[in-house]
Amino acid sequence: MKALKYLKNPGNVLLYLARRNWFDWIPDQTYLQLYYRIAFGKKLNLTNPQTYNEKIQWLKLHDRNPLYTSLSDKYEVRKYIVNTIGEEYLIPLLGVWDNFDDIDFTKLPDKFVLKCTHDSGGLVICRDRAQFNIDAARNKINKCMKRNFFMIGREYCYQNVTPRIICEDYMVDESGIELKDYKFFCFDGKPQAMFVATGRDVDTRFDFFDLKFNHLPFMQHYKNSTKVLKKPERFEQMIQLAEKLSAGIPHVRVDFYNIYEAVYFGELTFYHFSGMEKFEPAKFDSIFGEWLDLPVAFEH
């Protein structure tokens, strides 16, 4: 069944092979043109990009600000948060290690979260240390630690991130069972839209909203939630924080958690879905693209 899933979607085949270093020899632009053609069934316009997804590919190739490396590093970005909005917005850090076997689990609390600093998806959640499968966690984390995440989507920001492991406090929101993500699309310091990610452990759903928390009529990769989502208490505060964190950056997605009466920083994402995911309906790819002004030149 797993093989059938890959064969039905050529994009999955490309990603499967890319994770196994089959395409490392292909230049970035050629690889992105191939990936885009498979994902969207059309040629990638890099000469005069118009849609959001096209412009994301252009940014990968041309906006190579070295600052993005530290902002994408799940450990190093904490310094930026402290200096920009304050330490109180950080989820408490329990440790950082270069190797999984350096972790002394007897010194960790009953609940915690392990994350790789250099990728997306390198995550292990422990809800009960007495029942925690260390071998399974080791296998997953070590596999992720060996992965060159940059080569999968040619996302520049990950190219030079040092693979490490961090441990953070395990946290849930007012539901008591999950941690909803509030993700803001920011363009040169101006948030324009956002989405709420729910059901991550069971059935992931994405719901998109404008900045007045009106539901936007489109989907991307995941279906909309069947539940009515309420505007979080600290919504306006998250908008203000997103403005500060995204200032001076052509485009970045700023992610937060609203846990009871406090806001916590999640991460900065420079290439939402790597710019390789369709909008349904497609007109929203153009709407988001209009918000993204590509700089003529970059000064580093």
N, C-alpha and C positions, 0 to 999 in steps of 0.2 A: 504493500500500500504506500509506503514511504517513497519507493522508487517511482510509482505511478504519479504521485504528487509532483515530483520534479519533472517528469517527462511531459506532463500536461502544461507546464509553464516554463517556457525557455528561459525566462528571467531567473527562475529558481535553479536551473541547470548552471547558468553563468555564475551565480553566487556560490553554488556548491563547489564549482571548480576554482573560483577565485579564492575561497577559503583554504584551498589546498595548493595555492601558489602556482596554478597553471598559467596565469596571465601576467605574472610579475614583469615579464619582458616587454609587454606592450606599453607604449608611451601613454601618459595620462589622457591626453585629448583623444587619441584613437580608441582607448578603452571606454571612455565616457560616451563617445559617439556610438559604439557598439552596444553598450548597456542601454542607452536611451532608445535606440532603434528597437531593441527587444522589448523594452518596457512599454513604449508608446506606439510602436508600429509606424514611426515616421522619423525623418531625418532631424537631427539636433541642429538648431539654428544658433550658432555661436557668433556669427557675424553681426546679427541684429536681433538678439534674443528678446522675446516679448512676454512669454508666459513666466510664471513663477518658477516652474521646474527648469525651464531653459536657463533662466538667470542664475539659479543655484549652481548649475554646471559651469557657467561663466565665472562665478565667484570662486569655485574650487580651483580653477586654472589661473586666475589673475589676481585675486585678493589674497596674497600670501603674507599677511601681517604676522610676524613672529609672536606677537602677543597672544594670538589665538591658541598657541600650543599650551600655555599655562592656563588659559581660561577653559580649555577642554579637559585638562587634567583634574580628576575629581579630588585630588589632594591639594595641588597647587592653587586651584581656583579659590580655595578657602581664604587665602591671603587677599585676593581681590575683593571678596565679599566683606571682609573685615575693614578694609581700607575705603570701600565705596559706600556701604550701607550699615555696616556694624556687625560685630561678632554675635549679637543676640539672634540673628537670623540663620545661624548655622545649626544644623543638627549636631549634637554632641559627638565628638570623635573619640573612639575607644582605643584606636591604635592604627599604625601603618607599618607594613612589612614588605620586604623584597621577595620573600619566599613563603609559601603556604606553611611549610613545616616549622617556620619560626614562630607561629602563632601558639601561644599558651592558652588553650581554651578554658583551663581551670580558672583563669583570671578574668574571664568574660562573664557578663550577666547571663541570666537564663534566656533572655531574648536579645538578638542583635542582628545586624545586616552586614554581610561582607560584599565588597564591591571591588572590581578591578578598576584601576585609575585610567586606563588607556583605551577603553572600548565601550561598546553599548551592548548590554545583555550579560556581561560578566558579573552576575549577581547571585548571591545565596542568602536566603532568609532563614533564620533560626527562631522558632517560636517556643521551643522547649529544649534547653541544652541537654537535659537528661535523655531525650529521644533523638538528638542530633546525629545524623549520619556523617561523620567526619570523612570517611573514605569517599562517599559520593561527592561531598563538597570539594575535597581535594582534587578529584578527577575533573570536575567542572572548572574550577578556578585555574588549575594548571593548564588545561586545554586552552582557556581564554588567554592566559599569560603568554602562551607561545604564539598567539595569533597576531599577525600584522594587520591591524584593523584598517589602517590607511589603504592598503591594497584592495580591499573589498569594494569601496565606493570612491576611492581616490579623494577622500575628504582631507584636505590639506592639514586641518587643525590637529589631526591625530598622528601625523607623520613622525613627529619627534617626541611624543609623549613617552615617558619612562614607565614601563609596566610595573605597577606595585599593587598592593592590596590594602584597602582601608577597612576599618570596622566602625560602624556608626550605631547609635542607639536605635532599637526597633521602636517605631512609632505608628500609631493609628489615629484616625481622626474621630469625629463625633459619632461615627457609625460603630466604632468599637471593633470593627473587623477588617477595615481596609484603609488605604491612604490615597485619597483622590489627588490627582495631579491637575494643577491649573497652569496652562502653558500659553504664554503670550507671544504673538508674532510682532516683533519690533523692527522698525525700519528707521535707521539713523536716530535712535532715541525716541521714536514715536510708536507706541503700541497701536495696532490697528484692529486686531482680532485675537481671539484666544480659543482654546478648547479645553474641555474637562475630560480626563481619562479616568474611567471607572472599571471596576470588575477585573482588575489585572490578574488576579489569581485564578479566576474561574472562566470568565467570558468578557474579554476586553471590549469596551465600547468607547467611542470618541463622539463628543458632541461639541459643535463649534458655535461660538457666540460672538456678537459684536461687543463693544465696550460698554453698552448699556444692558448687557446680559440678555439680549434678544437672540433667540435660537436662529442660527443660519441654516438654510435649507440645502445642505450638501453633506456628503460623506467622503471619507478618505480611508481606505484600507479596512477600517472597522465600521460596523453598523452603529447607528445611534442607539442610545440607551432606551429601554422601554419604560424607564422611570422618569418622572418630572424632576429635573435637577434644580435645586434652589441656589440662588445667588449667594455666594459665601459672604460671611460677615465682613471679612477684611478685603473685599474685592477692590475697592478704590485704593487701599493701601498697596495692594499688589501692583496695581497699575503704576502708581508713583515710584515704587521700587524698580519696576521693570524699566521705566524711563531712565533712571539713574544708571542701571547696570548696562543698558544698551547704547548709551550716549556715545556718538562718534563711530559706531559700527554700522556699516551699510545694512546688514540684516543679521539678526540673531533671535532665537527663540529663548525666552526666559521662563524657567519653570519654578513653581512654588508649591508648597503645601499649606493649607489653612487648618491648623490643628487646634481645636477649641478656639481660644481667643488670641492665638499667636500665629504669625506667618513664618515659615521656614523656607530657605532657599533649596531648590532641587538641583538644577544644573543649567548650563548654557549650551544650546544646540545651534550650531552654525548652519547645518544643512538638514533641515527637516525631512525625514524619510529619504535622505540622501538626494532629494530632488528627483526621485524616480518613482513616485506614486501618483496615480491618476486622481483627479478630483471628479466627483460625480454629483451634479453635472459638470462638464468640462469648463464651462464659462468661468468658474471660480478660479481656475488656473490663471486665466487672464486677469481677473479682478485682483488677485493677490500680486500678480506680476506688475500691475500698474503702481502698486505701493513701493516696489523695490526699484530705486534709482541706482543704476550702476555707475560708480565713479569712473571718470576718464582716466585717472592715473592715481597711483598710490605712492605715498612717501613713507619710508620706513627709517 
